[in-house]
Amino acid sequence: MNEKIHMYRNKIREYWSKRTRNQQLLIIGGALLLLVFIVLLIFFSIRTNYAPLYNDLPVEETGQIKETLDSRGIPSEVTDDGTAILVPRESVDQLKVELAAEGVPQSGSIGYEDFQEQLGFGMTENEFSVMEKATLETELGNLMQSMDGVSQADVMVTLPEETVWVSDEPEESNASIVLTLSGGYQLDQENVQALYHLAARSIPELPVDNITITDQQANQYHYEDHGTIDGTQQAYDQQREISRTVESDLQQQLQQMLGTMMGQNKVMVSVTTDIDFTQETREEELVEPVDEEQMEGIEISAESIIETYEGEEVPEEGVAGTGEDDIANYPGVAAGEDGDYERVEERVNSDVNRIHRQIQESPYKLRDLGIQVVVEPPDPEDMLSLPTETVDNIEEILETVVTTSIDDTYLEDMEDGDITDKIFVSAQPFMGNMETEEEPESAGIPAWVYLLALGILAAIVAIVFLSRRNRYVINDEEVEEARVPLEDIPKEDHSLEGEQRQRLERLAKEKPEEFSKLLRTWLSDD
């Protein structure tokens, strides 16, 4: 084992001694660059890159968010005197969505690091405004795309213009958002509230009322506030919101069902409702028989009395049938005759059902419903390409929806013809369909990887350049060394003495012992 180590060490020394100084420096430099590259790679791989989650927060709210993150086991850092909080870069988008669903933060705004990196010197105010608006739209759209079911989000923001005039009411921003949802996916109210919170906290001076969110099928999503409603205007807003919610739910269900039959871009549904918001609270005291058929109550107690008598009849005074209180022509009873009688008396105590009801009616009832459906035929230029059976099937589906949606109180007064009048199906060519193109997702490679790759490329170019330069220097030295002996070599002598001299020189180089013997022989001969 030691011999092998000694052998390899000798080979390395021999190899190293045969290298020129420039080659040795080149090898040392390459090894150092490789070592630096490995160290940097390990450093950037294990280092946690932090990015701002929220900026400009009150200190109290920063502490609450910090406590929430710590309870989830997520590392975080507090900067800017406790007004900003940093989290790992790969967790920023997910945390923004999760915390926004919980209504966090209550104040402050979401920071956008990319916008700060793009700032440069010499930028005009108009360029700054355009870049700020574009960055807000792009970053907010990318943030919403991280939610489940949202494949694309297009955001249009209108920021308030700065003015020198003093106003009691600050100007507000507006935002319109169009979502491209994955096939068949429906947003619930929790997701809708999360989207509204993301937009309101990301854009300055943007209240929830100034946000409009729709999907690729023109379905509008509204923000529902579950707080108490006081006042006539607030009650009206709540009722209007309920109407829009009912219409939107019915429209989405019909759009999805009919879209599955005909194609999502082949059908358009519109729903209108008439809702009765009359609320009624009443108490009822009802008395009902237990047996409704016999109209009898339930027997609680019963008593039966039977009285019988047999024996001599007691004679009655006066003439039978002639008394003042007697009935004429009624035969009297002869004195001294035997007689008997029987009396039966039954007493039954019954009770009935006594019902006490406290009834509070539903806060709203669907009083009327109208559904309009426009279907594009398979061949838009041929209206007959849509079979009549398909239209009839759609009408039957809509009639079923109407009968199951309208409250029974109002449905009893309707006839079949009235229900048919509440639906409308038309076959029309669509002038344009909403088509969406899915953009490829970015690779998400951090910027430091590009910088590291650029540094490695520069190092490789420098090594190649130095190697080629050293090679040229070595070649020049070898050429110079080769030229010197060529100038000193005399002209070849092809005479006999010249040939003998060359043989002796070759013998002295190749076989020095024989050459020395030959010299001794010559000297002894002399």
C-alpha positions in Angstrom: 0.0 0.0 0.0 2.8 2.4 0.9 4.6 1.5 -2.3 1.6 2.4 -4.4 1.2 5.7 -2.6 4.9 6.4 -3.0 4.7 5.4 -6.7 1.7 7.8 -7.3 3.4 10.5 -5.4 6.5 10.2 -7.6 4.4 10.2 -10.7 2.6 13.4 -9.6 6.0 15.0 -8.8 7.4 13.9 -12.1 4.3 15.2 -13.9 4.4 18.5 -12.0 8.2 18.9 -12.6 7.7 18.5 -16.3 5.2 21.4 -16.4 6.3 24.9 -17.2 5.7 27.6 -14.7 2.8 29.0 -16.7 1.2 25.6 -16.9 1.6 25.2 -13.1 0.0 28.6 -12.5 -2.9 27.7 -14.9 -3.5 24.4 -13.0 -3.5 26.1 -9.7 -5.9 28.8 -10.9 -8.3 26.3 -12.4 -8.3 24.3 -9.1 -9.0 27.5 -7.1 -11.8 28.5 -9.5 -13.4 25.0 -9.2 -13.1 25.2 -5.4 -14.7 28.7 -5.3 -17.5 27.5 -7.6 -18.3 24.5 -5.3 -18.3 26.7 -2.2 -20.6 29.3 -3.9 -22.9 26.5 -5.1 -23.2 25.0 -1.6 -23.7 28.5 -0.1 -26.5 29.6 -2.4 -28.1 26.1 -2.2 -28.5 26.1 1.6 -29.0 29.8 2.1 -32.6 31.0 2.7 -33.5 33.9 0.4 -36.0 36.2 2.0 -38.4 38.5 0.2 -40.9 41.1 1.6 -44.3 39.7 2.4 -45.9 43.0 3.7 -44.6 46.5 4.0 -45.8 49.6 5.8 -47.6 47.7 8.6 -48.3 48.9 12.1 -46.1 47.4 14.7 -49.0 45.7 16.4 -50.1 44.0 13.2 -46.6 43.0 12.4 -46.4 41.2 15.7 -49.7 39.4 15.0 -48.5 38.2 11.6 -45.2 37.2 13.1 -47.0 35.1 15.7 -49.1 33.5 13.1 -46.1 32.6 11.0 -44.2 31.2 14.0 -47.2 29.0 14.9 -47.1 27.5 11.4 -43.3 26.9 11.6 -42.5 29.4 8.8 -39.2 31.3 9.3 -39.6 35.1 9.1 -37.7 38.3 9.7 -38.9 41.8 10.8 -37.2 44.8 9.2 -37.7 48.5 8.8 -38.3 49.2 12.5 -41.0 46.6 12.7 -43.1 47.8 9.7 -42.1 45.1 7.2 -41.9 41.3 7.4 -39.8 39.0 5.3 -40.4 35.3 4.5 -38.7 32.7 2.3 -39.0 33.8 -1.3 -40.6 30.5 -2.4 -43.4 30.9 0.2 -44.4 34.5 -0.5 -47.2 33.8 -3.0 -48.8 30.9 -1.0 -48.7 32.9 2.2 -50.3 36.0 0.6 -53.2 33.9 -0.7 -53.7 32.0 2.6 -53.5 35.1 4.8 -55.7 37.1 2.5 -58.4 34.5 2.9 -58.3 35.2 6.6 -58.5 39.0 6.0 -54.8 39.7 6.8 -53.5 42.3 6.8 -56.1 44.8 8.0 -53.8 47.6 6.9 -50.7 48.1 4.9 -49.9 46.9 1.4 -48.3 44.0 -0.3 -44.7 44.9 -1.4 -43.5 44.3 -5.0 -39.7 43.7 -5.1 -39.5 43.5 -8.9 -40.8 47.0 -9.3 -38.0 48.3 -7.2 -35.4 46.4 -9.1 -36.5 48.0 -12.4 -36.1 51.6 -11.2 -33.3 53.5 -12.8 -31.8 57.0 -12.9 -33.2 59.5 -15.3 -36.8 58.1 -15.3 -39.5 60.7 -15.9 -42.6 60.9 -13.8 -44.8 59.6 -16.6 -42.5 56.7 -17.2 -42.6 56.0 -13.4 -46.4 56.0 -13.4 -46.7 53.7 -16.4 -44.2 51.3 -14.9 -45.9 51.4 -11.5 -49.3 50.6 -13.1 -48.0 47.9 -15.3 -46.1 46.3 -12.4 -49.1 46.3 -10.2 -51.3 44.7 -12.8 -48.7 42.1 -13.7 -47.8 41.1 -10.2 -51.4 41.1 -9.0 -52.3 38.8 -11.9 -49.5 36.5 -11.2 -50.5 36.4 -7.5 -54.1 35.4 -8.4 -52.9 32.7 -10.8 -51.4 30.9 -7.8 -54.8 30.1 -6.5 -56.5 26.8 -7.2 -58.7 26.8 -10.3 -57.3 30.1 -11.7 -55.3 29.5 -14.8 -55.0 33.1 -15.9 -55.8 36.5 -14.4 -55.9 39.8 -16.4 -55.9 42.9 -14.3 -56.7 46.5 -15.3 -56.0 49.1 -12.7 -56.9 52.8 -12.7 -54.8 54.8 -10.2 -55.9 58.2 -8.9 -54.1 61.2 -10.4 -52.2 63.4 -8.0 -53.5 66.9 -7.8 -52.4 70.1 -6.1 -56.0 70.9 -5.0 -57.1 70.1 -1.5 -60.1 67.8 -1.3 -62.1 66.5 1.6 -62.6 63.2 -0.1 -59.5 61.4 -1.3 -59.6 60.0 -4.8 -59.9 56.2 -5.1 -58.4 53.6 -7.4 -60.5 51.1 -9.5 -59.7 47.6 -10.6 -61.3 45.3 -13.1 -60.2 41.6 -13.0 -61.0 38.9 -15.6 -60.3 35.4 -14.5 -59.8 32.4 -16.7 -61.0 29.4 -14.6 -60.0 25.8 -15.2 -62.7 23.7 -16.8 -65.7 23.2 -14.5 -64.1 24.9 -11.5 -66.3 27.2 -9.5 -65.1 29.7 -6.9 -66.7 29.6 -3.5 -67.3 32.7 -1.4 -64.1 32.1 0.6 -62.0 32.2 -2.6 -63.9 35.3 -3.8 -63.2 37.1 -0.6 -59.5 36.1 -0.8 -59.4 37.6 -4.3 -61.0 40.9 -3.1 -58.6 41.1 -0.2 -55.6 40.5 -2.4 -56.6 43.3 -4.8 -57.6 45.7 -2.0 -54.4 45.2 -0.1 -52.1 45.3 -3.2 -53.3 48.5 -4.7 -53.3 51.8 -2.8 -56.6 53.6 -2.2 -58.6 50.7 -3.5 -61.8 50.0 -1.6 -63.7 46.7 -2.1 -66.6 48.5 -3.7 -64.4 49.6 -6.6 -63.3 46.1 -7.5 -65.1 44.1 -10.3 -64.2 40.4 -10.7 -65.6 38.3 -13.6 -64.6 35.1 -15.3 -64.2 34.1 -19.0 -68.0 33.3 -19.2 -68.9 36.8 -18.0 -70.0 35.5 -14.6 -69.6 38.3 -12.0 -68.4 37.5 -8.5 -69.5 39.8 -5.6 -68.0 40.4 -2.2 -70.4 39.5 0.6 -70.0 41.3 3.9 -71.6 39.3 6.7 -71.8 42.2 9.1 -75.1 43.6 10.5 -77.3 45.7 8.2 -78.9 48.8 9.5 -80.8 51.4 7.7 -83.0 51.5 4.6 -80.1 51.9 2.1 -78.1 49.1 3.6 -81.2 46.8 3.7 -81.7 47.5 0.0 -78.1 46.8 -0.8 -78.3 43.5 1.0 -81.5 42.5 -0.8 -79.9 43.5 -4.1 -76.9 41.5 -3.3 -79.0 38.4 -2.5 -80.8 38.8 -5.8 -77.5 39.0 -7.7 -76.2 36.0 -5.8 -79.3 33.9 -6.6 -79.2 34.9 -10.3 -75.4 34.3 -10.5 -75.7 30.8 -8.9 -78.6 29.7 -11.2 -76.7 31.2 -14.2 -73.5 29.4 -13.4 -75.3 26.0 -12.9 -77.2 26.3 -16.2 -74.1 27.6 -18.1 -72.1 24.6 -16.9 -74.8 22.1 -17.6 -75.8 23.4 -21.0 -72.2 24.1 -21.9 -71.5 20.4 -21.3 -74.2 19.5 -23.8 -73.6 22.1 -26.5 -70.0 23.4 -25.7 -69.0 26.3 -23.4 -68.7 28.7 -26.3 -72.0 27.6 -27.9 -74.5 28.7 -25.2 -75.2 31.9 -23.3 -77.6 32.0 -20.3 -79.3 35.0 -18.7 -81.4 34.7 -15.5 -83.7 37.3 -13.9 -85.5 36.8 -10.6 -88.2 38.5 -8.5 -87.7 37.8 -4.8 -90.2 38.5 -2.0 -88.3 39.8 1.0 -91.4 40.1 3.2 -90.6 38.6 6.6 -93.3 37.2 8.8 -93.2 36.0 12.4 -96.4 34.7 14.0 -97.6 32.5 16.8 -100.4 29.9 16.5 -102.5 28.2 19.2 -104.2 25.2 17.5 -106.7 22.7 18.9 -107.1 19.6 16.7 -108.9 16.3 17.2 -106.7 13.2 17.6 -108.8 11.2 15.2 -109.5 13.6 12.4 -111.8 11.1 10.5 -114.1 10.6 13.5 -113.5 14.1 14.8 -112.8 12.6 18.3 -110.3 13.2 20.9 -108.3 10.8 22.9 -110.1 9.2 25.9 -108.5 10.2 29.2 -111.1 8.8 31.7 -114.4 7.0 31.6 -117.2 6.4 34.2 -120.2 4.1 33.7 -123.3 4.1 36.1 -126.0 1.3 35.8 -129.1 1.5 38.0 -131.9 -1.2 38.0 -135.1 -1.6 40.1 -137.6 -4.5 40.4 -140.7 -4.7 42.7 -144.1 -3.1 43.6 -144.8 0.1 41.9 -145.4 3.1 44.0 -149.0 4.4 43.4 -149.1 7.9 42.1 -151.5 10.5 43.4 -154.3 12.0 41.3 -155.9 10.8 38.2 -153.6 9.8 35.5 -153.7 12.1 32.5 -156.1 14.5 34.2 -153.7 16.4 36.4 -152.6 19.9 35.7 -149.1 18.7 35.0 -150.1 15.4 33.4 -150.3 14.7 29.8 -153.8 14.1 28.4 -154.7 10.5 27.4 -151.6 9.2 29.0 -152.5 6.0 30.9 -151.7 6.0 34.5 -150.2 3.2 36.6 -152.5 1.1 38.6 -151.9 0.9 42.2 -150.4 -2.2 43.6 -148.9 -3.5 40.4 -145.3 -4.8 40.0 -142.7 -2.8 38.0 -139.0 -2.4 37.1 -136.7 0.1 35.5 -133.0 0.4 34.4 -130.9 3.5 34.1 -127.5 3.5 32.4 -125.2 6.6 32.6 -121.7 6.8 30.9 -119.3 9.6 31.4 -116.2 9.9 29.1 -113.6 12.6 29.5 -111.7 13.2 26.2 -108.9 15.6 25.3 -107.6 17.1 22.0 -104.2 18.1 20.5 -103.2 21.5 21.7 -100.5 22.9 19.4 -98.4 26.0 20.1 -96.3 27.2 17.1 -93.9 30.1 16.7 -93.3 30.5 13.0 -90.7 32.7 11.4 -90.8 32.7 7.6 -87.8 32.6 5.4 -86.0 36.0 4.9 -86.8 35.7 1.2 -88.9 33.7 -1.3 -88.4 33.3 -5.0 -91.6 34.7 -6.4 -90.8 34.7 -10.1 -88.0 33.5 -12.3 -87.1 34.1 -16.0 -84.5 32.2 -17.9 -83.3 33.2 -21.4 -80.9 31.0 -23.3 -79.2 31.7 -26.7 -77.7 28.7 -28.4 -75.4 28.8 -31.4 -76.1 26.0 -34.0 -73.3 23.5 -34.8 -73.0 25.3 -38.1 -73.5 29.0 -37.5 -74.4 29.6 -41.1 -77.2 27.0 -41.0 -79.9 27.5 -38.4 -81.4 24.1 -39.3 -78.3 22.3 -38.1 -79.6 22.6 -34.5 -82.2 19.8 -34.1 -85.6 20.6 -32.8 -85.3 17.8 -30.3 -82.3 19.6 -28.7 -84.3 22.8 -28.3 -87.2 20.8 -26.7 -84.8 19.1 -24.3 -83.4 22.5 -23.3 -86.9 23.9 -22.7 -87.8 20.8 -20.5 -84.6 21.4 -18.5 -85.5 25.0 -18.0 -89.1 24.2 -17.0 -87.8 21.8 -14.4 -85.5 24.5 -13.0 -88.3 27.0 -12.8 -90.7 24.7 -11.0 -88.1 23.6 -8.5 -86.9 27.1 -7.8 -90.1 29.1 -7.4 -91.6 29.0 -3.9 -94.6 26.6 -3.5 -96.7 29.5 -2.3 -96.6 31.2 -5.6 -96.3 28.0 -7.7 -99.7 26.9 -6.7 -101.4 29.7 -8.5 -99.5 29.1 -11.8 -100.5 26.9 -14.7 -98.4 25.0 -17.2 -98.7 27.8 -19.7 -97.5 30.3 -17.2 -94.3 28.3 -16.6 -93.7 28.0 -20.3 -93.9 31.8 -20.6 -91.0 32.2 -18.2 -88.4 30.5 -20.4 -87.1 31.5 -23.8 -84.7 29.5 -26.0 -83.3 31.0 -29.2 -80.9 29.7 -31.8 -78.6 32.5 -33.1 -75.1 32.7 -34.4 -72.6 34.3 -32.1 -70.6 37.2 -33.5 -67.6 36.4 -31.4 -66.5 33.9 -28.8 -64.3 34.5 -25.8 -61.1 32.6 -26.5 -58.2 32.5 -24.0 -54.7 31.5 -24.6 -52.7 29.9 -21.9 -49.3 31.4 -21.4 -46.5 29.1 -20.5 -45.5 29.3 -16.9 -42.1 30.8 -16.2 -39.3 28.6 -15.0 -38.9 30.6 -11.9 -35.1 30.5 -11.9 -33.6 32.9 -9.3 -31.5 35.8 -10.5 -28.4 34.6 -8.6 -28.3 31.4 -10.7 -27.9 33.6 -13.8 -25.2 35.7 -12.2 -23.3 32.5 -11.1 -23.6 31.0 -14.6 -22.3 34.3 -16.0 -19.3 34.3 -13.6 -18.5 30.7 -14.5 -18.7 31.5 -18.2 -16.3 34.4 -17.7 -13.9 32.2 -15.8 -13.9 29.6 -18.5 -13.3 32.2 -21.2 -10.4 33.6 -19.2 -8.9 30.2 -18.7 -9.1 29.4 -22.4 -7.6 32.7 -23.2 -4.7 32.3 -20.8 -4.2 28.7 -22.0 -4.0 29.8 -25.6 -1.7 32.6 -24.7 0.6 30.4 -22.7 0.6 27.9 -25.5 1.8 30.5 -27.9 4.5 31.6 -25.5 5.7 28.0 -25.0 5.7 27.4 -28.8 7.7 30.6 -29.4 10.3 29.5 -26.7 10.6 26.1 -28.2 11.1 27.6 -31.7 13.8 29.9 -30.4 15.5 27.0 -28.6 15.3 24.9 -31.8 16.8 27.7 -33.9 19.9 28.2 -31.8 21.5 24.8 -32.3 20.6 24.8 -35.9 22.8 27.8 -36.5 25.8 26.2 -34.7 25.6 22.9 -36.6 28.3 22.8 -39.2 27.7 21.7 -42.6 27.6 18.0 -43.0 30.8 16.4 -44.2 30.2 13.4 -46.5 33.9 12.5 -46.6 35.4 9.4 -44.9 36.7 11.3 -41.9 33.3 12.9 -41.4 31.6 9.5 -41.4 34.1 8.1 -38.9 33.6 11.1 -36.7 29.8 10.7 -36.7 30.2 7.0 -35.8 32.4 7.8 -32.9 30.0 10.5 -31.6 27.1 8.0 -31.9 29.1 5.4 -30.1 30.1 7.8 -27.3 26.4 8.7 -26.8 24.9 5.2 -27.1 27.6 3.0 -25.7 30.0 5.0 -23.5 31.7 1.9 -22.0 32.7 0.6 -25.4 33.8 4.0 -26.5 36.1 4.2 -23.4 37.5 0.8 -24.2 38.2 1.9 -27.7 40.0 5.0 -26.5 42.2 2.9 -24.2 43.0 0.7 -27.1 44.1 3.6 -29.2 46.1 5.1 -26.4 47.9 1.8 -25.7 48.7 1.4 -29.4 50.2 4.9 -29.5 
